[in-house]
Amino acid sequence: MKTIIIGAGKVGFSIAQLLSSENQDVVVIEQDEDRLNIVNDNLDVQVVLGSGSSPATLEAAGVRSATMLIAVTEMDELNMIACLLAKQYGVKTTVARVRNTEYMETPIFSPEALLGVDLIINPERITAQEIVKIIRNPEALSVEYYADGRVQMLEIEIPPDSFLHGTRLRDLDTSSFVIVSIIRQHHTIVPAGNDILYSRDKIYVMAKTTLMTSVLNYLGIKSKKIENVTILGAGRTGCYLAKILERERWPINIKIIEKNTLRARKVESMLKNTLVVNGDGSDLELLRDENISVTDIFVSVTDDDRLNILSSLIAKSLGVKLTICKVKRSDLMPLVDQIGIDVTMSPRMLTAGAILKYIRRGDIVSVTVMGEEMAEMMELVAQPGSIAAGKKLSKIKFPSGSVLGAIVREDQVIIPSGEHEIKAHDHLMVCSISKSIPKVEKLFLKPNK
């Protein structure tokens, strides 16, 4: 499959990196020569200098033989035009990153109306939706659902005083859950039974959604009650987040702090049950005056990484229980984790993860990018005639760096053991490092695909 990526920024680079690591045919188009040189020097992909809205550039990139085109430049209009042109050349699937809320919320610009765009991705909306998952599950650092919500995966951090510190995985009663990944000092581990857990490890736990509360209790993770949320930044992400929270079923007090006076007034008129405060979120006295210490969750989502980090640290020092910080610069992510901020959100990673499900083979239902080294959790369907169909797990040689987290068979959710058999049409949740993904696909998909 040949994929053309337009835009060599952070999102485009991440997607190209993922695909090239799987030996896929990738072409990157970029107008900025410096950005293009970074891609050319670091990735094994073809590069083309030019505009993605130019037919000549698209033809130079081989658009006539491309299966997919992904347009993720900073210009919404360019992204949409590139997708429209690609459709004229016969490209099967097109994806456009679109940030402008007018394009997202006006029916004339819906994917159904824009026949040239199969998927419209809005990074700010995706980020807000991910933050809401954390607010609903405050024990977790990230939350994902699979199999129409019947299977849940939480990322949690092992506390310093946890009984899990020094425990070998095989010594845990994992009959109702699977630890599918461990993040240790920014390194991703797909674990085996002999691996040992340590405090400050971040672990991804997969279980039946209805049993996740009891699994957390077993792991010693205490549940939290959320009543007050403060949002720093009334930009697109902050507004999306406040609107979603206003529709939540349980009572929640929402406050937005916004420095720009005009923006604060505009947002105040858009929201129904949110208190909007016009002020500087990095001002210690302002945060004290706003009783930030009683806030359960402080969410900093301005467009300034430094302001987000600073205000989160101040909120933490004032007694906020959980801080969520949006960070656009990937090189700052390890630093933010080390200085005490609880959850970091990368719009780049979230956008790349949302696009990934559209660049997989047809029998893969969804994809989640995990950790900085981009391990992936895939929900795929075992095909009749595949290598694994009809075999017990103990008889299947899984690729290194991959683990099966759950099996969904009709209405049944199975936490697998070696004695469980893979049957055709089973939905499987598989965690794998990027380089092993083709081997995982080979196990469960039809040989001729």
KAUR-V449729 format. One record per residue. N is the residue number from 1. BURIAL is b if it has 16 or more other C-alpha atoms within 10 Angstrom, else e. D_FIRST is the distance of its C-alpha to the first C-alpha in Angstrom with 1 decimal. Layout:
BEGIN
N_BURIAL_D_FIRST, N_BURIAL_D_FIRST
END
This chain:
BEGIN
1_e_0.0, 2_b_3.8, 3_b_6.5, 4_b_10.1, 5_b_12.9, 6_b_16.4, 7_b_19.2, 8_b_19.7, 9_b_22.2, 10_b_22.4, 11_b_19.8, 12_b_17.3, 13_b_18.1, 14_b_17.8, 15_b_14.3, 16_b_13.2, 17_b_15.3, 18_b_13.9, 19_b_10.3, 20_b_11.6, 21_b_13.9, 22_e_11.3, 23_e_10.2, 24_e_6.7, 25_b_6.4, 26_b_8.6, 27_b_11.3, 28_b_14.4, 29_b_17.1, 30_b_20.6, 31_b_24.1, 32_e_26.0, 33_e_26.1, 34_e_27.3, 35_b_24.4, 36_b_21.9, 37_e_23.9, 38_e_23.7, 39_b_19.9, 40_e_20.1, 41_e_22.8, 42_e_21.3, 43_b_17.5, 44_b_15.5, 45_b_13.4, 46_e_14.0, 47_b_16.6, 48_b_18.2, 49_b_21.7, 50_b_22.4, 51_b_22.3, 52_b_19.4, 53_b_21.8, 54_e_22.3, 55_e_20.8, 56_e_21.5, 57_b_19.6, 58_b_16.5, 59_e_16.7, 60_e_17.3, 61_b_14.0, 62_e_12.2, 63_b_12.0, 64_e_12.4, 65_e_9.0, 66_b_7.2, 67_b_6.0, 68_b_7.9, 69_b_11.0, 70_b_13.3, 71_b_16.8, 72_b_19.1, 73_b_21.9, 74_e_25.5, 75_e_26.1, 76_b_25.5, 77_b_26.1, 78_b_23.7, 79_b_20.9, 80_b_21.8, 81_b_22.3, 82_b_18.9, 83_b_17.3, 84_b_19.8, 85_b_19.0, 86_b_15.3, 87_b_16.2, 88_e_18.4, 89_b_15.7, 90_e_13.9, 91_b_11.2, 92_e_10.9, 93_b_11.4, 94_b_13.5, 95_b_15.4, 96_b_18.6, 97_b_21.0, 98_b_24.5, 99_b_27.7, 100_e_30.4, 101_e_32.2, 102_e_33.2, 103_b_29.7, 104_b_29.1, 105_e_32.4, 106_e_33.1, 107_e_32.1, 108_e_31.3, 109_e_28.4, 110_b_26.9, 111_b_23.2, 112_e_24.8, 113_e_26.7, 114_b_24.0, 115_e_21.9, 116_b_19.4, 117_b_18.7, 118_b_17.3, 119_b_18.2, 120_b_21.0, 121_b_21.5, 122_b_25.0, 123_b_25.5, 124_b_29.3, 125_b_29.1, 126_b_26.7, 127_b_29.0, 128_b_32.1, 129_b_30.7, 130_b_30.0, 131_b_33.5, 132_b_35.0, 133_b_33.6, 134_b_35.5, 135_b_38.6, 136_e_38.5, 137_b_38.0, 138_b_39.9, 139_b_40.1, 140_b_36.4, 141_b_34.4, 142_b_31.3, 143_b_30.7, 144_b_27.9, 145_b_28.1, 146_b_26.1, 147_b_26.6, 148_e_28.2, 149_e_30.4, 150_b_31.9, 151_b_30.4, 152_b_31.1, 153_b_30.1, 154_b_32.4, 155_b_32.4, 156_b_36.0, 157_b_38.0, 158_b_40.6, 159_b_44.0, 160_e_46.4, 161_e_48.9, 162_e_46.5, 163_e_47.3, 164_b_43.7, 165_b_44.4, 166_e_44.5, 167_e_43.5, 168_e_41.3, 169_b_38.6, 170_e_40.0, 171_e_43.3, 172_e_42.0, 173_e_42.3, 174_e_38.6, 175_e_39.2, 176_b_38.2, 177_b_35.5, 178_b_32.9, 179_b_32.5, 180_b_28.8, 181_b_28.7, 182_b_31.4, 183_b_31.2, 184_b_34.0, 185_e_34.8, 186_e_31.3, 187_e_29.8, 188_b_27.6, 189_b_28.9, 190_b_27.4, 191_b_30.9, 192_b_32.7, 193_e_36.2, 194_e_37.9, 195_e_36.6, 196_b_39.4, 197_b_39.3, 198_b_41.1, 199_b_42.4, 200_b_40.1, 201_b_37.0, 202_b_34.5, 203_b_33.4, 204_b_30.9, 205_b_32.7, 206_b_31.3, 207_b_33.7, 208_b_34.5, 209_b_35.2, 210_e_38.7, 211_e_39.5, 212_b_38.1, 213_e_41.6, 214_e_43.3, 215_b_40.6, 216_b_41.3, 217_e_45.0, 218_e_44.6, 219_e_42.7, 220_e_45.5, 221_b_43.6, 222_e_45.9, 223_e_44.9, 224_e_45.8, 225_e_47.1, 226_b_45.8, 227_e_48.2, 228_b_47.8, 229_b_44.7, 230_b_45.0, 231_b_42.2, 232_b_42.4, 233_b_40.9, 234_b_40.9, 235_b_37.7, 236_b_34.7, 237_b_33.9, 238_b_37.6, 239_b_38.2, 240_b_35.2, 241_b_36.5, 242_b_40.1, 243_b_39.2, 244_e_37.4, 245_b_40.2, 246_b_42.8, 247_e_41.3, 248_e_41.6, 249_e_44.0, 250_e_46.1, 251_e_48.4, 252_b_47.0, 253_e_48.6, 254_b_46.1, 255_b_47.1, 256_b_45.2, 257_b_46.5, 258_b_45.6, 259_b_47.2, 260_e_46.7, 261_e_49.6, 262_e_48.1, 263_e_44.9, 264_b_46.9, 265_e_48.9, 266_e_46.0, 267_b_44.2, 268_b_47.6, 269_e_47.8, 270_e_44.3, 271_e_44.9, 272_e_47.5, 273_b_48.2, 274_b_47.2, 275_e_49.7, 276_b_48.7, 277_b_50.5, 278_b_50.6, 279_b_50.7, 280_b_49.2, 281_b_47.2, 282_b_48.0, 283_e_51.7, 284_e_53.3, 285_e_56.3, 286_e_54.2, 287_b_52.2, 288_e_55.5, 289_e_57.0, 290_e_54.1, 291_e_54.8, 292_b_51.3, 293_b_52.7, 294_e_52.6, 295_b_48.9, 296_b_46.8, 297_b_43.5, 298_b_43.2, 299_b_39.8, 300_b_39.4, 301_b_36.6, 302_b_37.8, 303_e_35.7, 304_e_37.7, 305_b_36.5, 306_e_40.0, 307_b_41.8, 308_b_39.7, 309_b_40.4, 310_b_44.0, 311_b_44.8, 312_b_43.1, 313_b_45.3, 314_b_48.4, 315_b_47.6, 316_b_47.2, 317_e_50.5, 318_b_52.2, 319_e_51.3, 320_b_48.1, 321_b_46.7, 322_b_42.9, 323_b_41.2, 324_b_37.7, 325_b_36.5, 326_b_33.6, 327_b_32.4, 328_b_30.0, 329_e_30.3, 330_e_28.4, 331_e_31.0, 332_e_33.7, 333_b_32.2, 334_e_33.8, 335_e_37.1, 336_b_37.2, 337_e_36.8, 338_e_39.7, 339_e_42.2, 340_e_42.6, 341_b_40.3, 342_b_39.2, 343_b_35.7, 344_b_33.4, 345_b_30.7, 346_b_27.9, 347_b_26.4, 348_b_23.5, 349_b_22.6, 350_b_23.2, 351_b_21.1, 352_b_18.1, 353_b_18.7, 354_b_18.9, 355_b_15.6, 356_b_13.9, 357_b_14.5, 358_b_12.4, 359_b_9.2, 360_b_9.7, 361_e_9.3, 362_e_12.0, 363_b_14.9, 364_b_15.1, 365_b_17.9, 366_b_18.4, 367_b_17.9, 368_b_20.7, 369_b_20.7, 370_b_23.8, 371_b_25.9, 372_e_25.5, 373_e_23.3, 374_b_20.7, 375_b_21.1, 376_b_19.5, 377_b_21.1, 378_b_18.8, 379_b_20.3, 380_b_18.6, 381_b_19.9, 382_b_21.0, 383_b_20.1, 384_b_22.7, 385_e_22.3, 386_b_20.4, 387_b_22.0, 388_b_23.9, 389_b_25.1, 390_e_28.9, 391_e_29.4, 392_e_31.5, 393_b_30.0, 394_e_32.5, 395_e_31.0, 396_e_27.4, 397_e_26.4, 398_b_24.4, 399_b_22.4, 400_e_24.5, 401_b_24.1, 402_b_23.3, 403_b_25.7, 404_b_26.0, 405_b_27.9, 406_b_28.6, 407_b_28.2, 408_b_28.8, 409_b_30.1, 410_e_31.3, 411_e_33.9, 412_e_34.2, 413_b_32.9, 414_b_33.2, 415_b_33.4, 416_b_32.4, 417_b_34.5, 418_e_34.1, 419_e_35.9, 420_e_33.4, 421_b_31.3, 422_b_27.7, 423_b_27.8, 424_b_25.2, 425_b_24.3, 426_b_25.5, 427_b_23.9, 428_b_23.5, 429_b_23.6, 430_b_22.2, 431_b_22.6, 432_b_20.6, 433_b_20.3, 434_b_16.8, 435_b_16.7, 436_b_17.6, 437_b_15.1, 438_e_12.9, 439_e_16.3, 440_b_17.4, 441_b_14.5, 442_e_15.5, 443_b_19.0, 444_b_18.8, 445_b_16.0, 446_b_16.4, 447_e_16.0, 448_e_14.3, 449_e_11.4
END
